[in-house]
Amino acid sequence: MERKSTLGVEKNMIIIFGVTLVAVMGISSITPAFPGIIKYFGISTQEVGLLIAAFTLPGIFLTPVTGILADRFGRKLVLIPALFVFGIAGFLCSFMNDFHWLLFFLFVEGIGASGLSSINITLIGDLYSGEKRTALMGYNASILSIGTAAYPALGGFIAAFGWRYVFYLPLLAIPLGFFVLYGLNNPEPKDHQGIGEYFRRIWKNINQRSVWGLFLVNALVFILLYGSYLTYFPVMLADRLEASSIHIGLVMSVMSLVTASTSSQLGRINKLLPSKSVLLFGSVFYFLSMILLVFSQSWSQVVLSVVVFGFGHGLLIPSIQNLLVGYASIKERAAFMSVNSMVLRVGQTFGPLVIGLFYTLGGLDGAFGGGATVAVVMFFAIQFMLSNEVAKSQPDK
C-alpha cells in the first residue's frame, strides 16, 4: 500500500502535478515580459514571435524521441535530465545580452520541455486505471488550466521589476527533478521486446480508426485554441470593447478557471455519460462559443462565450488524454503518447495560419466563423471515426 501525504493526496500524483505545472510554464510565464524584451534588444514586434518559435520548435521533432527513450530506458532517466535542462537553460536566459543567444537558450529549454507534457500523462496511465485514472486525468487538466491562468499574472508581476527576472521561474524545475529522483515510485517498462517488435506494436496501437480520430480531434482542438481563441480573441476585445491588456488577461483567465473546474469533475461526468458523448458535448460547446463571439458586442456576451468555451475545453482535453493512454501497454505507452503531443504541437503551430485564412476572408467574424467550422469538423470526426466504446476498458500493464 502506497504511503499517502497528510493531505490524503498520493505523493506520486503531487509530483506529476508538479511536472504538469513546469510543462506549461515555458511561454505563458514570459509573455508579459515581451514588451521589456523588445525594448532592451531593440527588436520588432514580429521578431518577438521568434521567442515562441524557438521554444516550441524542438517539441515537434524531439517529443517522439523522448517517448521512445522513456519506453526503452525508463521514465525517470528521461524525465529527470529533462527537468534539469529546462531549469538550467531557462535560468541562463536571464543573463543574455544578445538576442540570438536568448533564442539559443530558449531552444535548449524547449528541448528539456519536449518530453514533459507526454511523460506526465504516461505516468498517470502507468500508475492508475479505471475510474481513478479518469478522475486523475481531470484533476491534472485542472492543474494545467490553473497554471495557464496564473502564470501570465505571475509573470507580469515579476516582469514589473525587470524582464530578466521571469527567467528565474524555470529554476523550480531543479528541485522537482530531485523529488522525481527520490520520491516518484512508479513502475518502469520491463522485459523489452526487440526494437522491430517495439515499433510494430506502436504502429499497431496507432493504426486504429478511433486512435486516428482522437489524434485528429486533438489537432482540431489546438487549431481552434491557438487560432480563433488565443490569436484573435484578444484582438476582438481590443477592437470592439477597447479592452486594456489587464482586462484581456482577466477575461482569458476566466476561461482557464472554468476549464479547471470542469476538468476536475470528469470522473463524475464519465459516470453519467459515455466517453464519446462527453466528446460530442465538448465540440458542441466549442461551436456555441464561436457563434456567440461572432455576435458579442458587450462584456456580458463575451464572458458568456468564454464560459461556454471553458466548458468545452474542460471536457475535451482530459477526455482525449484519458482515452488515448488506454490504447498502449506500459512497454510502448510513452512513445504512443508522445505522438499525441507531437500532433498537439502541430495544431499549435498551424492554428493561427489556418484561422488566419478565415480572418483574411471575413475579418474577426471570419476568424470566429472559422473556429465554428473547425468545431463542426470536430463533431463529425468524433461521430464517425470513434467507436462507441472508444478505448479499451483497461490498459495492459
Phi, psi and chi 1 to 4 in degrees:
 res  aa     phi    psi   chi1   chi2   chi3   chi4
   1 MET       -  128.0 -173.4   80.8  176.8      -
   2 GLU   -76.1  132.8 -171.2  174.2  -36.8      -
   3 ARG   -67.6  142.5 -172.3  176.6   64.4 -179.2
   4 LYS  -116.1  156.5  -60.3 -171.6  176.9 -177.0
   5 SER   -73.0  170.4   69.3      -      -      -
   6 THR   -65.3  -20.9   55.1      -      -      -
   7 LEU   -83.0   -0.9  -65.7  176.0      -      -
   8 GLY    77.3   12.8      -      -      -      -
   9 VAL  -107.6  133.1 -179.6      -      -      -
  10 GLU   -62.4  138.8  -65.9 -178.4    4.2      -
  11 LYS   -58.8  -39.9 -177.1  169.9   56.3  175.4
  12 ASN   -57.7  -42.1  -78.2  -25.6      -      -
  13 MET   -70.0  -35.8 -155.9   61.9 -133.6      -
  14 ILE   -60.9  -42.7  -65.3  174.7      -      -
  15 ILE   -64.4  -43.0  -67.0  173.5      -      -
  16 ILE   -62.7  -41.5  -67.1  171.8      -      -
  17 PHE   -59.4  -39.4  -72.6  162.8      -      -
  18 GLY   -61.8  -42.9      -      -      -      -
  19 VAL   -62.3  -40.0  174.1      -      -      -
  20 THR   -61.0  -43.5  -62.4      -      -      -
  21 LEU   -66.0  -36.3  -74.1  171.9      -      -
  22 VAL   -69.0  -40.9  169.0      -      -      -
  23 ALA   -60.4  -33.9      -      -      -      -
  24 VAL   -93.0   -2.4   76.8      -      -      -
  25 MET   -71.0  -38.1  176.8 -169.1  -63.7      -
  26 GLY   -40.2  -65.5      -      -      -      -
  27 ILE   -92.0  -40.2  -68.4  -59.8      -      -
  28 SER   -61.2  -28.1   58.6      -      -      -
  29 SER   -82.1  -22.2   64.0      -      -      -
  30 ILE  -101.1  -12.3   68.7  170.6      -      -
  31 THR   -58.3  -35.4   49.6      -      -      -
  32 PRO   -64.9  -18.0  -22.9   35.1      -      -
  33 ALA   -87.5   -3.0      -      -      -      -
  34 PHE   -57.3  -44.1  -78.8  178.9      -      -
  35 PRO   -58.1  -40.8  -25.8   35.7      -      -
  36 GLY   -66.6  -37.2      -      -      -      -
  37 ILE   -67.6  -41.6  -68.0  173.4      -      -
  38 ILE   -58.9  -45.3  -68.7  172.2      -      -
  39 LYS   -67.7  -43.2 -177.5  177.7 -179.9  179.6
  40 TYR   -66.8  -44.6 -179.4   84.6      -      -
  41 PHE   -91.5   -7.1  -70.0  102.7      -      -
  42 GLY    66.3   37.1      -      -      -      -
  43 ILE  -100.6  167.6   58.8  175.2      -      -
  44 SER   -84.6  166.9   66.4      -      -      -
  45 THR   -62.9  -35.5  -56.8      -      -      -
  46 GLN   -65.5  -37.8  -71.5   74.2   22.4      -
  47 GLU   -68.2  -26.7  -74.1  177.2  -61.6      -
  48 VAL   -65.3  -22.1   80.2      -      -      -
  49 GLY   -63.4  -21.0      -      -      -      -
  50 LEU   -64.5  -25.8  -66.1  173.0      -      -
  51 LEU   -63.0  -42.3  -63.5  171.6      -      -
  52 ILE   -68.6  -44.4  -62.5  175.7      -      -
  53 ALA   -62.6  -40.8      -      -      -      -
  54 ALA   -62.0  -36.1      -      -      -      -
  55 PHE   -78.1  -40.1 -178.5   83.8      -      -
  56 THR   -85.3  -25.9   58.5      -      -      -
  57 LEU   -57.4  -44.5 -174.6   61.7      -      -
  58 PRO   -58.3  -31.7  -22.7   33.2      -      -
  59 GLY   -64.0  -32.1      -      -      -      -
  60 ILE   -62.6  -38.4  -64.1  177.4      -      -
  61 PHE   -98.0  -30.8  -55.6  100.9      -      -
  62 LEU   -96.3  -20.1  -66.7  180.0      -      -
  63 THR   -56.4  -45.6  -60.9      -      -      -
  64 PRO   -63.0  -33.7  -22.0   33.6      -      -
  65 VAL   -64.5  -44.6  176.5      -      -      -
  66 THR   -64.3  -34.2   60.4      -      -      -
  67 GLY   -65.1  -44.1      -      -      -      -
  68 ILE   -62.3  -44.2  -66.8  170.4      -      -
  69 LEU   -62.3  -39.1  -67.5  174.4      -      -
  70 ALA   -66.3  -33.5      -      -      -      -
  71 ASP   -72.8  -39.0  -78.2  -25.5      -      -
  72 ARG   -82.9  -35.1  -54.8  -57.7  -71.2 -178.7
  73 PHE  -117.6   -7.1  -59.5  104.8      -      -
  74 GLY   112.2  150.1      -      -      -      -
  75 ARG   -64.5  -44.8  -44.3  -50.5 -168.2 -151.5
  76 LYS   -64.5  -37.9  -75.0 -173.2  177.5 -178.4
  77 LEU   -68.3  -15.3  -76.3  176.2      -      -
  78 VAL  -100.1  -43.1  174.1      -      -      -
  79 LEU   -66.6  -43.6 -175.8   55.3      -      -
  80 ILE   -65.2  -51.5  -65.9  167.6      -      -
  81 PRO   -59.8  -35.8  -23.8   34.1      -      -
  82 ALA   -61.5  -42.3      -      -      -      -
  83 LEU   -65.3  -40.8  -72.0  166.9      -      -
  84 PHE   -67.1  -42.2  -75.7  136.7      -      -
  85 VAL   -62.8  -44.6  168.7      -      -      -
  86 PHE   -57.7  -49.1 -179.1   94.0      -      -
  87 GLY   -67.4  -45.9      -      -      -      -
  88 ILE   -70.1  -47.4  -66.1  170.1      -      -
  89 ALA   -64.4  -40.4      -      -      -      -
  90 GLY   -62.0  -42.0      -      -      -      -
  91 PHE   -66.0  -38.0  177.2   58.2      -      -
  92 LEU   -64.4  -23.9  -71.0  175.4      -      -
  93 CYS   -58.3  -29.4  -71.4      -      -      -
  94 SER   -68.4  -16.8   66.9      -      -      -
  95 PHE   -96.4   -3.9  -64.7   97.6      -      -
  96 MET   -76.1  135.7  -64.7  -56.3  108.0      -
  97 ASN  -114.6   -1.1  -65.3  -48.2      -      -
  98 ASP  -121.6  131.4 -179.9  -89.2      -      -
  99 PHE   -61.4  -37.2 -176.1   64.2      -      -
 100 HIS   -66.5  -36.5  -64.5   95.3      -      -
 101 TRP   -69.4  -34.4  -81.2  108.4      -      -
 102 LEU   -61.6  -43.8  178.5   59.7      -      -
 103 LEU   -61.9  -39.7  -69.0  176.8      -      -
 104 PHE   -61.7  -47.7  171.4   77.6      -      -
 105 PHE   -73.6  -27.0  -79.1  105.6      -      -
 106 LEU   -66.4  -37.3  -86.9  171.5      -      -
 107 PHE   -62.0  -44.2 -176.9   87.0      -      -
 108 VAL   -64.9  -40.6  176.3      -      -      -
 109 GLU   -60.8  -38.7 -174.9 -175.3   11.7      -
 110 GLY   -64.2  -31.8      -      -      -      -
 111 ILE   -61.7  -45.3  -67.6  174.2      -      -
 112 GLY   -62.7  -35.7      -      -      -      -
 113 ALA   -77.6  -15.4      -      -      -      -
 114 SER   -61.7  -29.0   61.1      -      -      -
 115 GLY  -101.7   -8.4      -      -      -      -
 116 LEU   -65.8  -45.3  -60.9 -179.4      -      -
 117 SER   -73.0  -17.0   59.7      -      -      -
 118 SER   -97.6  -34.4   59.8      -      -      -
 119 ILE   -70.6  -34.1  -67.7 -179.7      -      -
 120 ASN   -64.8  -39.5   64.9  -21.4      -      -
 121 ILE   -67.6  -38.2  -59.6  -59.2      -      -
 122 THR   -59.8  -41.8  -60.2      -      -      -
 123 LEU   -62.4  -38.2  -75.0  169.0      -      -
 124 ILE   -62.6  -41.6  -63.4  176.1      -      -
 125 GLY   -64.9  -35.5      -      -      -      -
 126 ASP   -69.2  -37.9  -69.4  -14.8      -      -
 127 LEU   -92.6  -26.2  -72.0  160.3      -      -
 128 TYR  -132.5  160.9  -52.4  100.2      -      -
 129 SER  -148.5  168.9   61.2      -      -      -
 130 GLY    63.5 -143.9      -      -      -      -
 131 GLU   -63.9  -33.7  -67.1 -179.2   -3.0      -
 132 LYS   -66.2  -40.9 -171.3  168.6 -172.4  179.2
 133 ARG   -62.5  -42.9 -172.1 -175.3   70.1 -162.4
 134 THR   -58.7  -46.9  -59.3      -      -      -
 135 ALA   -63.0  -42.8      -      -      -      -
 136 LEU   -71.2  -31.0  -70.0  175.0      -      -
 137 MET   -60.5  -41.2  -76.4  -70.2 -172.9      -
 138 GLY   -64.3  -44.4      -      -      -      -
 139 TYR   -63.4  -39.2  -67.7  139.3      -      -
 140 ASN   -63.9  -40.9 -172.7   67.1      -      -
 141 ALA   -64.4  -33.3      -      -      -      -
 142 SER   -64.6  -44.7  -63.0      -      -      -
 143 ILE   -59.9  -43.3  -66.4  -65.5      -      -
 144 LEU   -59.6  -44.5 -173.7  148.6      -      -
 145 SER   -67.3  -38.3  -63.3      -      -      -
 146 ILE   -63.2  -42.2  -69.3  170.1      -      -
 147 GLY   -62.1  -42.4      -      -      -      -
 148 THR   -61.0  -35.6  -58.0      -      -      -
 149 ALA   -77.1  -36.6      -      -      -      -
 150 ALA   -85.6  -34.7      -      -      -      -
 151 TYR   -60.5  -43.3  -81.4  134.2      -      -
 152 PRO   -59.9  -39.7  -26.1   36.4      -      -
 153 ALA   -66.6  -44.1      -      -      -      -
 154 LEU   -64.6  -43.9  178.0   60.4      -      -
 155 GLY   -63.2  -38.0      -      -      -      -
 156 GLY   -64.3  -40.4      -      -      -      -
 157 PHE   -64.5  -45.1  174.9   78.2      -      -
 158 ILE   -67.2  -40.3  -65.2  173.5      -      -
 159 ALA   -64.3  -20.4      -      -      -      -
 160 ALA   -62.6  -24.0      -      -      -      -
 161 PHE   -92.0   -7.6  -62.2   94.6      -      -
 162 GLY   140.9  139.9      -      -      -      -
 163 TRP   -63.1  -29.0   66.1  -93.7      -      -
 164 ARG   -63.7  -29.9  -63.9 -178.0 -174.3  -86.1
 165 TYR   -69.9  -22.6  -63.8  113.0      -      -
 166 VAL   -67.2  -21.0  -64.2      -      -      -
 167 PHE   -84.0    5.3  -69.0  104.1      -      -
 168 TYR   -80.3  -24.9  -73.4   16.9      -      -
 169 LEU   -57.9  -39.5  -77.0  173.9      -      -
 170 PRO   -58.7  -18.4  -28.2   36.5      -      -
 171 LEU   -58.6  -22.5  -75.9  173.5      -      -
 172 LEU   -62.4  -20.9  -65.9  172.5      -      -
 173 ALA   -69.2  -24.8      -      -      -      -
 174 ILE   -70.3  -52.6  -65.1  177.1      -      -
 175 PRO   -62.1  -30.5   17.1  -29.7      -      -
 176 LEU   -63.8  -36.5  179.3   59.1      -      -
 177 GLY   -59.1  -39.6      -      -      -      -
 178 PHE   -69.8  -36.2  -74.9  106.3      -      -
 179 PHE   -62.2  -41.0  -78.1  125.0      -      -
 180 VAL   -61.9  -44.0  171.8      -      -      -
 181 LEU   -61.9  -46.7  176.8   61.3      -      -
 182 TYR  -102.0  -16.5  -63.9  109.4      -      -
 183 GLY  -112.2  -25.5      -      -      -      -
 184 LEU   -76.3  122.1 -176.7   64.6      -      -
 185 ASN  -112.5   85.9 -178.4   21.0      -      -
 186 ASN  -122.4  151.8   66.4  -62.5      -      -
 187 PRO   -73.6  146.1   27.6  -33.7      -      -
 188 GLU  -115.9  150.1  -66.0  -75.2   14.9      -
 189 PRO   -57.9  136.2  -21.4   32.6      -      -
 190 LYS  -128.6  167.7  -62.3  176.7 -179.2  178.7
 191 ASP    51.8   57.9  -58.7  -36.0      -      -
 192 HIS   -60.5  134.1  -63.8  -63.9      -      -
 193 GLN   -76.7  166.9   63.6  -94.7   46.4      -
 194 GLY   -59.8  158.7      -      -      -      -
 195 ILE   -61.5  -37.0 -167.9   69.0      -      -
 196 GLY   -64.3  -45.0      -      -      -      -
 197 GLU   -64.3  -36.6  174.8   65.7   12.1      -
 198 TYR   -58.9  -50.9  171.6   71.5      -      -
 199 PHE   -70.0  -31.3  -76.7  111.5      -      -
 200 ARG   -64.4  -40.5 -170.7 -168.8   68.1   78.3
 201 ARG   -66.2  -40.9  -71.7  -77.7  -60.4  -88.5
 202 ILE   -60.2  -47.2  -66.9  173.5      -      -
 203 TRP   -63.7  -39.0  175.2 -113.4      -      -
 204 LYS   -61.5  -40.7 -178.0  179.5  178.3 -179.0
 205 ASN   -67.0  -38.4  -68.0  -29.5      -      -
 206 ILE   -76.2  -40.6  -69.0  173.2      -      -
 207 ASN   -79.6   62.7 -164.7   26.4      -      -
 208 GLN  -133.4  143.9  -57.3  177.5   61.8      -
 209 ARG   -57.5  -43.2 -171.6 -178.9   67.2  175.5
 210 SER   -65.7  -36.6  -70.7      -      -      -
 211 VAL   -67.7  -46.1  172.9      -      -      -
 212 TRP   -58.9  -38.8  -72.7  117.8      -      -
 213 GLY   -62.4  -43.8      -      -      -      -
 214 LEU   -65.3  -40.2  -71.2  167.6      -      -
 215 PHE   -60.8  -45.0  -76.3  163.4      -      -
 216 LEU   -61.9  -45.4  174.4   59.2      -      -
 217 VAL   -61.2  -42.0  171.0      -      -      -
 218 ASN   -63.0  -41.6 -154.8   23.1      -      -
 219 ALA   -62.0  -42.2      -      -      -      -
 220 LEU   -65.1  -37.9  -67.7  171.6      -      -
 221 VAL   -57.4  -44.2  165.0      -      -      -
 222 PHE   -82.7  -21.3  -78.6   87.6      -      -
 223 ILE   -64.3  -44.0  -72.8  173.2      -      -
 224 LEU   -66.1  -45.5 -176.5   61.1      -      -
 225 LEU   -65.5  -51.2  176.8   65.2      -      -
 226 TYR   -82.1  -19.4  -83.9   72.0      -      -
 227 GLY   -88.2  -77.5      -      -      -      -
 228 SER   -65.9  -45.3  -63.6      -      -      -
 229 TYR   -81.0  -62.3 -174.7   72.4      -      -
 230 LEU   -72.0  -29.2  -68.2  179.0      -      -
 231 THR   -88.6  -48.7  -58.2      -      -      -
 232 TYR  -103.7  -18.4  -68.2  102.8      -      -
 233 PHE   -62.5  -47.2  179.4   65.3      -      -
 234 PRO   -60.5  -35.9  -22.8   34.8      -      -
 235 VAL   -63.8  -41.4  175.4      -      -      -
 236 MET   -63.4  -42.4 -176.4  -86.9  -81.6      -
 237 LEU   -62.1  -43.4  -70.2 -180.0      -      -
 238 ALA   -67.7  -37.8      -      -      -      -
 239 ASP   -76.5  -48.3 -178.1   60.8      -      -
 240 ARG   -86.3  -34.0  -66.5 -177.4 -175.3  173.7
 241 LEU  -116.4    2.5  -58.9  176.6      -      -
 242 GLU    51.7   44.3  -61.5 -178.4   -8.7      -
 243 ALA   -75.3  144.2      -      -      -      -
 244 SER   -83.3  170.1   66.8      -      -      -
 245 SER   -61.9  -33.7   58.5      -      -      -
 246 ILE   -64.9  -45.9  -65.4  175.6      -      -
 247 HIS   -63.6  -40.7  -69.0  137.4      -      -
 248 ILE   -61.8  -45.4  -67.6  171.2      -      -
 249 GLY   -62.2  -40.6      -      -      -      -
 250 LEU   -65.6  -43.9  -72.1  173.4      -      -
 251 VAL   -65.3  -40.8  172.0      -      -      -
 252 MET   -68.9  -28.1  -64.8 -177.1   80.4      -
 253 SER   -67.9  -30.4  -67.3      -      -      -
 254 VAL   -59.0  -43.3  169.2      -      -      -
 255 MET   -59.1  -44.8 -170.0  -80.2  -78.0      -
 256 SER   -64.1  -38.5  -64.9      -      -      -
 257 LEU   -69.9  -39.0  -66.9  175.0      -      -
 258 VAL   -65.2  -40.8  173.0      -      -      -
 259 THR   -59.6  -44.2  -62.4      -      -      -
 260 ALA   -62.1  -46.3      -      -      -      -
 261 SER   -67.0  -36.8   60.4      -      -      -
 262 THR   -68.6  -45.1  -56.0      -      -      -
 263 SER   -60.2  -36.9  -62.6      -      -      -
 264 SER   -65.4  -17.3   69.3      -      -      -
 265 GLN  -100.8   11.3  -60.1  -56.0  -51.9      -
 266 LEU   -59.2  -39.7 -177.4   65.2      -      -
 267 GLY   -58.2  -43.2      -      -      -      -
 268 ARG   -70.9  -39.7  -65.1 -179.6  179.8  178.8
 269 ILE   -62.6  -40.4  -66.7  170.3      -      -
 270 ASN   -70.1  -17.6  -94.7  -41.3      -      -
 271 LYS   -76.7  -22.9  -69.7  179.6  179.4  178.9
 272 LEU   -95.5  -32.5  -59.6  173.9      -      -
 273 LEU  -130.6  144.7  -64.6  170.4      -      -
 274 PRO   -67.6  157.5   21.1  -30.4      -      -
 275 SER   -58.2  -40.6  -62.9      -      -      -
 276 LYS   -62.4  -39.7 -176.1  173.5  178.9  178.2
 277 SER   -65.0  -38.4  -63.2      -      -      -
 278 VAL   -60.3  -44.4  173.8      -      -      -
 279 LEU   -64.1  -41.7  -67.7  171.1      -      -
 280 LEU   -63.0  -43.2  -71.8  170.3      -      -
 281 PHE   -60.7  -40.7  -87.1  112.8      -      -
 282 GLY   -59.9  -44.0      -      -      -      -
 283 SER   -65.6  -35.1   65.2      -      -      -
 284 VAL   -65.0  -42.0  170.1      -      -      -
 285 PHE   -61.3  -41.9  -78.5  129.9      -      -
 286 TYR   -56.7  -48.5  -83.9  147.7      -      -
 287 PHE   -59.5  -47.7  174.7   79.2      -      -
 288 LEU   -61.8  -39.8  -68.1  175.6      -      -
 289 SER   -64.9  -39.8   68.7      -      -      -
 290 MET   -66.7  -41.8  -68.7  -65.7  106.8      -
 291 ILE   -63.8  -41.3  -64.6  -60.2      -      -
 292 LEU   -60.9  -38.9  -75.2  169.5      -      -
 293 LEU   -67.7  -29.9  -74.4  174.6      -      -
 294 VAL   -59.6  -38.3  170.4      -      -      -
 295 PHE  -102.5   -2.2  -61.6  102.2      -      -
 296 SER   -69.5  126.9  -68.3      -      -      -
 297 GLN  -130.9    4.8  -61.0  -68.6  -26.3      -
 298 SER  -139.9  164.1   67.6      -      -      -
 299 TRP   -64.1  -37.6  -78.7  108.2      -      -
 300 SER   -64.4  -40.0   59.1      -      -      -
 301 GLN   -66.8  -39.9  -67.9  170.7  -29.3      -
 302 VAL   -64.0  -46.7  165.4      -      -      -
 303 VAL   -61.6  -40.9  170.7      -      -      -
 304 LEU   -59.8  -44.6  175.5   61.1      -      -
 305 SER   -64.4  -36.8   67.9      -      -      -
 306 VAL   -68.2  -40.2  165.7      -      -      -
 307 VAL   -63.4  -43.7  169.0      -      -      -
 308 VAL   -63.2  -41.5  173.3      -      -      -
 309 PHE   -60.2  -42.9 -169.9   97.6      -      -
 310 GLY   -61.1  -37.9      -      -      -      -
 311 PHE   -60.8  -47.3  -75.2  143.0      -      -
 312 GLY   -62.0  -44.3      -      -      -      -
 313 HIS   -65.7  -39.1 -150.8   54.2      -      -
 314 GLY   -68.7  -25.9      -      -      -      -
 315 LEU   -82.6  -42.5  -69.6  174.4      -      -
 316 LEU   -78.6  -47.3  -89.1  161.1      -      -
 317 ILE   -59.5  -56.5  -67.3  -64.1      -      -
 318 PRO   -68.6  -28.6   25.1  -33.8      -      -
 319 SER   -66.7  -43.5  -66.2      -      -      -
 320 ILE   -61.5  -46.3  -67.7  170.5      -      -
 321 GLN   -62.4  -43.9  -66.6  172.7  -18.7      -
 322 ASN   -65.0  -38.7 -176.9   51.9      -      -
 323 LEU   -71.6  -44.0  -68.5  168.7      -      -
 324 LEU   -64.3  -38.3  -79.8  171.4      -      -
 325 VAL   -65.3  -18.4   80.2      -      -      -
 326 GLY   -84.1   -4.1      -      -      -      -
 327 TYR   -88.3  -11.0  -86.3   96.9      -      -
 328 ALA  -128.0  148.7      -      -      -      -
 329 SER   -80.0  171.4   75.7      -      -      -
 330 ILE   -60.2  -24.1 -169.5  172.9      -      -
 331 LYS   -71.3  -25.5  -65.3  179.2 -178.7  179.2
 332 GLU  -134.9   15.5   60.3  -88.6  -18.6      -
 333 ARG   -65.9  -40.0 -177.6  175.8  -73.1  131.8
 334 ALA   -63.4  -44.8      -      -      -      -
 335 ALA   -65.0  -40.8      -      -      -      -
 336 PHE   -60.8  -47.8  179.4   80.3      -      -
 337 MET   -70.5  -27.5  -67.2  -53.5  -62.7      -
 338 SER   -68.2  -29.0   70.0      -      -      -
 339 VAL   -63.4  -40.5  174.1      -      -      -
 340 ASN   -62.5  -40.4 -179.2   59.7      -      -
 341 SER   -64.4  -36.0  -66.8      -      -      -
 342 MET   -66.0  -42.7 -176.2  178.1   66.7      -
 343 VAL   -59.6  -42.3  168.5      -      -      -
 344 LEU   -58.2  -45.7  177.7  156.7      -      -
 345 ARG   -68.0  -31.5  -70.8 -179.2 -177.4  -87.6
 346 VAL   -63.3  -42.7  169.5      -      -      -
 347 GLY   -60.9  -41.9      -      -      -      -
 348 GLN   -60.8  -41.4  -69.2  175.0  -22.7      -
 349 THR   -72.0  -43.1  -57.3      -      -      -
 350 PHE   -94.5  -10.6  -71.0   99.9      -      -
 351 GLY   -55.4  -52.5      -      -      -      -
 352 PRO   -60.6  -32.7  -25.6   36.0      -      -
 353 LEU   -71.2  -44.5  -59.6  177.1      -      -
 354 VAL   -63.9  -51.3  172.1      -      -      -
 355 ILE   -68.9  -27.5  -59.1  -59.2      -      -
 356 GLY   -60.0  -32.1      -      -      -      -
 357 LEU   -64.5  -42.4  -65.2  175.7      -      -
 358 PHE   -65.6  -37.9  -72.3   94.1      -      -
 359 TYR   -63.2  -40.5  178.1   78.9      -      -
 360 THR   -60.9  -36.8  -59.2      -      -      -
 361 LEU   -79.3  -35.3  -65.3  173.2      -      -
 362 GLY  -138.6   15.8      -      -      -      -
 363 GLY    66.4 -150.3      -      -      -      -
 364 LEU   -63.6  -39.1  -72.1  171.8      -      -
 365 ASP   -60.4  -38.1  -70.9  -12.3      -      -
 366 GLY   -66.5  -38.4      -      -      -      -
 367 ALA   -63.2  -42.6      -      -      -      -
 368 PHE   -79.5  -30.6  -60.8  126.0      -      -
 369 GLY   -64.5  -36.9      -      -      -      -
 370 GLY   -63.9  -39.2      -      -      -      -
 371 GLY   -62.5  -40.7      -      -      -      -
 372 ALA   -63.4  -37.8      -      -      -      -
 373 THR   -63.5  -42.6  -57.8      -      -      -
 374 VAL   -60.6  -40.4  170.7      -      -      -
 375 ALA   -64.5  -36.7      -      -      -      -
 376 VAL   -65.8  -44.7  169.9      -      -      -
 377 VAL   -59.6  -40.4  174.6      -      -      -
 378 MET   -60.7  -44.9 -168.6 -174.0  -54.1      -
 379 PHE   -58.7  -47.4  179.6   91.0      -      -
 380 PHE   -71.0  -31.7  -75.9  107.4      -      -
 381 ALA   -63.6  -41.6      -      -      -      -
 382 ILE   -65.4  -43.7  -64.9  167.3      -      -
 383 GLN   -65.7  -41.5 -178.8   64.8   41.7      -
 384 PHE  -105.7  -19.4  -65.2  110.1      -      -
 385 MET   -98.2  -23.4  -66.6 -172.9   70.4      -
 386 LEU   -99.0  132.7  -86.0   58.7      -      -
 387 SER   -72.0  165.3   65.8      -      -      -
 388 ASN   -63.8  -33.0  -70.7  -30.7      -      -
 389 GLU   -78.7  -29.8  -66.4  -63.4  -35.1      -
 390 VAL    66.7  -53.2 -176.6      -      -      -
 391 ALA  -144.3  165.4      -      -      -      -
 392 LYS   -62.2  147.9  -58.4  172.8 -175.1  177.5
 393 SER   -71.0  -30.8   59.3      -      -      -
 394 GLN  -139.8  129.0  -68.0  -73.4  -18.2      -
 395 PRO   -73.3  151.6   28.1  -33.2      -      -
 396 ASP   -71.4  133.0  -63.1  -31.3      -      -
 397 LYS   -89.4      -  -68.0  -66.1 -178.7 -178.8
